Amino acid sequence: MLHIFKAGLVSLILSLATCVYAEDIGQVKASSEQNKIQQGQRDQKKEVKKSVSLVGVVANLSTGKSVVNSTVKIKIDGVFGDPVAITSGAFQIDNISADADYELVIHSSTNAFVDKTFFGKTRASNSLPEVYQDLGVLAVAANAKYLNTDLSLSSESQLLASSH
């Protein structure tokens, strides 16, 4: 009987040891999986490039109306990006590097206004993957041939001269 008791005790001890060993292996595997997940998240954060989206409205300087039939393109590090259509006066250029100097060129496809270049710098990024930078209203001047004949350059000059 003592022999059976000892065999049962040894069996119980081996079972407990196996459970503890299996639990340790489970914890090691779970810890290893958690480390992989955390490393993947760190790698993802490194891969996410901070970008800025420039948004704005383009308006005719003399009328204040939004321009149509025009494009805007951006030049960074000496390289122009693809032109972006101005829709109802508004534009948005995405995926611009944060904290970068730029030239923004507004062009009329109908020559309704003189091409205008604006210089600036994109905002520094924050913890968000994308930041919007509102440039506000950018005014462009109409070409002389599109000016109203009642307000030609010569008659405007005469008005200014007579008011002094």
TAJOPE-V916919 format. One record per residue. N is the residue number from 1. PSI is psi in degrees with one decimal (999 if undefined). OMEGA is omega in whole degrees, -180 to 180 (999 if undefined). Layout:
((N | PSI | OMEGA) (N | PSI | OMEGA))
This chain:
((1 | -40.2 | 177) (2 | -34.9 | 180) (3 | -40.1 | 179) (4 | -39.6 | 178) (5 | -43.6 | 179) (6 | -42.2 | 180) (7 | -40.8 | 178) (8 | -40.1 | 179) (9 | -44.3 | 178) (10 | -42.7 | 179) (11 | -41.4 | 178) (12 | -43.9 | 180) (13 | -43.5 | 179) (14 | -38.9 | 178) (15 | -45.1 | 178) (16 | -42.4 | 179) (17 | -40.0 | 178) (18 | -41.1 | 178) (19 | -44.7 | 180) (20 | -42.6 | -180) (21 | -44.5 | 179) (22 | -39.0 | 178) (23 | -41.1 | 178) (24 | -42.3 | 179) (25 | -41.6 | 178) (26 | -40.9 | 179) (27 | -40.2 | 179) (28 | -44.9 | 179) (29 | -43.9 | 180) (30 | -41.5 | 179) (31 | -40.5 | 179) (32 | -42.9 | 178) (33 | -41.7 | 179) (34 | -41.8 | 178) (35 | -40.0 | 178) (36 | -42.4 | 180) (37 | -46.7 | -180) (38 | -40.1 | 178) (39 | -40.9 | 177) (40 | -40.3 | 178) (41 | -41.0 | 178) (42 | -42.8 | 179) (43 | -39.0 | 179) (44 | -41.7 | 180) (45 | -36.6 | 178) (46 | -37.3 | -177) (47 | -27.9 | -179) (48 | 113.6 | 179) (49 | 136.0 | 179) (50 | 133.4 | 180) (51 | 161.4 | 180) (52 | 141.2 | 172) (53 | 120.7 | 177) (54 | 131.1 | 177) (55 | 149.0 | 179) (56 | 179.1 | 179) (57 | 138.0 | 179) (58 | 127.5 | -177) (59 | 152.1 | 175) (60 | 127.5 | -176) (61 | -40.9 | -175) (62 | -28.9 | -178) (63 | -23.5 | -177) (64 | -0.6 | -179) (65 | 150.8 | 177) (66 | 142.9 | 180) (67 | 155.0 | 176) (68 | 173.9 | -180) (69 | 50.2 | -179) (70 | 166.6 | -180) (71 | 163.1 | 175) (72 | 138.5 | 175) (73 | 154.2 | -174) (74 | 143.3 | 179) (75 | 120.4 | 177) (76 | 133.5 | -179) (77 | 38.4 | 176) (78 | 5.5 | -177) (79 | 127.0 | 177) (80 | 140.1 | 173) (81 | 178.1 | 178) (82 | 145.2 | 177) (83 | 144.2 | 178) (84 | 129.8 | -179) (85 | 140.5 | 175) (86 | 119.1 | -177) (87 | 117.5 | -179) (88 | 37.3 | 178) (89 | -17.6 | -175) (90 | 151.4 | 176) (91 | 160.1 | 175) (92 | 126.0 | 176) (93 | 119.6 | -175) (94 | 165.1 | 173) (95 | 46.1 | 175) (96 | 138.4 | 179) (97 | 140.2 | 177) (98 | 149.1 | 176) (99 | 43.2 | -178) (100 | 140.6 | 174) (101 | 143.1 | -179) (102 | 160.2 | 168) (103 | 127.9 | 180) (104 | 117.1 | -177) (105 | 124.6 | 177) (106 | 127.1 | -175) (107 | 136.1 | 176) (108 | 125.0 | 179) (109 | -16.3 | 178) (110 | 7.1 | -177) (111 | 29.8 | 179) (112 | -23.0 | 176) (113 | 160.7 | 179) (114 | 139.3 | 176) (115 | 139.0 | -177) (116 | 135.4 | 178) (117 | 131.3 | 176) (118 | 138.6 | 179) (119 | 144.8 | 179) (120 | -171.5 | 179) (121 | 133.4 | 178) (122 | 154.5 | -179) (123 | 154.5 | 170) (124 | 147.5 | -178) (125 | 160.9 | 175) (126 | -154.6 | -178) (127 | -13.4 | 179) (128 | 149.0 | 180) (129 | -21.6 | 179) (130 | 141.2 | -178) (131 | 138.1 | 175) (132 | 134.7 | 177) (133 | 113.6 | -177) (134 | 119.5 | 180) (135 | -6.0 | 179) (136 | -149.2 | -179) (137 | 124.2 | 177) (138 | 122.1 | -176) (139 | 138.7 | 176) (140 | 148.3 | -178) (141 | 139.1 | 180) (142 | 147.0 | 173) (143 | 151.8 | -177) (144 | -37.1 | -178) (145 | -14.3 | 178) (146 | -2.0 | 178) (147 | 147.2 | 177) (148 | 136.5 | -177) (149 | -24.8 | 178) (150 | -20.0 | -178) (151 | 53.2 | 178) (152 | 168.5 | -178) (153 | -38.8 | -178) (154 | -42.4 | -179) (155 | -30.1 | 177) (156 | -40.3 | 178) (157 | -39.1 | 179) (158 | -39.7 | 178) (159 | -42.6 | 179) (160 | -41.3 | -179) (161 | -39.3 | -177) (162 | -20.5 | -179) (163 | -13.4 | -179) (164 | 999 | 999))
